[in-house]
Amino acid sequence: MEIIAYKYDADYNCIDCTIQKFKQPLAINLDVDENGLGVEIEDSEGNIVAPLFKGDEWYELDESYLIENPTQQVLNCGTCHKKIDSYNNINWATLSHLENIEAILQDFLLWVGGNKDFHDSLNEALESVEYLKISETTREGR
């Protein structure tokens, strides 16, 4: 799984800022992750610096938050404020059946980013849904 950020000091931070803050010379028998950071590094609050993987749920699904932020949520680095990731909120009530399927497939694509075979299969399914949506629109005379 691909690491996209780290959580420490009660905030999410990009890989570059985390490396700058925590990277140390390698000690003997120190377990490190794909970015060369020790897997048991602690932040200033005594918590383990935790990786955030592509597909992990960092976004807010609370209804009151979604009312204030109806379309997209963005995850920015707590240190340098660079955009790390974004999540498009889905208003299921306004989507047609085919759009629901397409939205679910898009979510799966984000979740399985590293598995090429599964990724290719989902892309084929999305192409089929797009074809069906065009056919449905033509049939209904939209």
C-alpha positions in Angstrom: 0.0 0.0 0.0 1.2 3.5 -0.9 1.8 5.9 2.0 0.4 9.4 1.1 0.9 11.2 4.4 1.5 10.7 8.1 -0.5 11.6 11.2 1.3 13.1 14.2 0.7 15.9 16.7 -3.0 15.7 16.0 -2.7 16.6 12.3 -1.9 15.1 8.9 1.4 16.0 7.3 2.9 15.3 3.9 5.7 12.9 3.4 8.4 15.6 2.9 7.5 17.5 6.1 7.4 14.2 8.1 10.8 13.1 6.7 12.3 16.6 7.5 11.0 16.4 11.1 11.7 12.7 11.9 14.3 11.1 9.7 17.3 10.0 11.6 20.4 8.1 10.7 19.6 4.4 10.6 20.3 2.4 13.8 21.0 -1.2 13.8 17.8 -3.4 13.7 15.5 -0.4 13.2 12.4 -1.2 11.2 11.7 1.5 8.6 8.9 2.1 6.1 9.1 2.8 2.4 10.1 6.4 3.1 13.0 5.5 5.4 11.1 6.5 8.6 11.3 4.3 11.7 8.0 2.5 12.2 7.9 3.3 16.0 8.8 7.0 16.0 6.8 9.0 18.5 5.5 12.5 18.1 5.6 15.3 20.8 2.5 13.9 22.4 4.0 10.4 22.8 1.9 8.8 20.0 3.3 6.7 17.2 3.7 8.6 14.0 1.1 6.8 11.9 1.2 6.4 8.1 -1.9 7.3 6.1 -2.3 4.9 3.1 -4.0 5.7 -0.3 -7.6 4.7 0.2 -7.7 5.2 4.0 -10.7 7.2 5.2 -9.3 10.6 6.4 -12.4 12.6 5.2 -15.3 13.6 7.4 -18.7 11.9 6.8 -20.6 13.7 9.6 -23.8 15.1 8.1 -23.4 18.5 9.7 -19.9 18.8 8.1 -21.2 17.7 4.7 -23.9 20.3 4.8 -21.2 23.0 5.1 -18.8 21.3 2.6 -21.2 19.7 0.1 -18.9 18.9 -2.9 -15.2 18.2 -2.0 -13.0 17.8 1.0 -9.3 18.5 0.7 -6.5 17.1 2.9 -3.7 19.6 3.3 -0.4 19.2 5.1 -0.6 20.6 8.6 2.9 22.0 8.2 3.4 23.3 4.7 -0.3 23.3 3.7 0.4 21.5 0.4 -2.6 19.5 -1.0 -2.1 15.8 -0.2 -5.4 14.3 -1.3 -9.0 15.2 -2.0 -12.4 13.4 -1.7 -15.5 14.2 -3.7 -18.6 13.9 -1.6 -21.4 12.0 -3.3 -25.0 13.1 -3.0 -26.6 9.7 -3.5 -30.1 11.1 -3.5 -29.6 13.0 -6.8 -27.8 10.3 -8.7 -29.4 7.9 -11.2 -28.9 4.2 -10.8 -26.0 4.2 -13.4 -24.4 7.2 -11.7 -24.5 5.3 -8.4 -22.7 2.4 -9.9 -20.2 4.7 -11.5 -19.5 6.5 -8.2 -19.0 3.2 -6.4 -16.6 2.0 -9.0 -14.7 5.3 -8.8 -14.3 4.8 -5.0 -13.0 1.3 -5.6 -10.5 2.6 -8.1 -9.1 4.9 -5.4 -9.0 2.1 -2.9 -7.2 -0.4 -5.1 -4.7 1.9 -6.7 -1.7 -0.4 -6.6 -3.4 -3.6 -7.9 -3.0 -3.3 -11.6 -5.2 -6.3 -12.7 -8.1 -5.2 -10.4 -7.6 -1.6 -11.5 -7.8 -2.5 -15.2 -11.0 -4.6 -14.5 -12.6 -1.6 -12.8 -11.7 0.7 -15.6 -13.4 -1.7 -18.1 -16.5 -1.8 -15.9 -16.5 2.1 -15.8 -16.3 2.2 -19.6 -19.3 -0.2 -19.7 -21.3 2.1 -17.3 -20.4 5.1 -19.4 -21.7 3.3 -22.5 -24.9 2.4 -20.7 -25.4 6.0 -19.6 -25.0 7.3 -23.1 -27.4 4.6 -24.4 -29.9 5.5 -21.7 -29.7 9.3 -22.5 -30.2 8.6 -26.2 -33.1 6.3 -25.5 -34.8 8.9 -23.3 -34.2 11.7 -25.9 -32.2 13.9 -23.5 
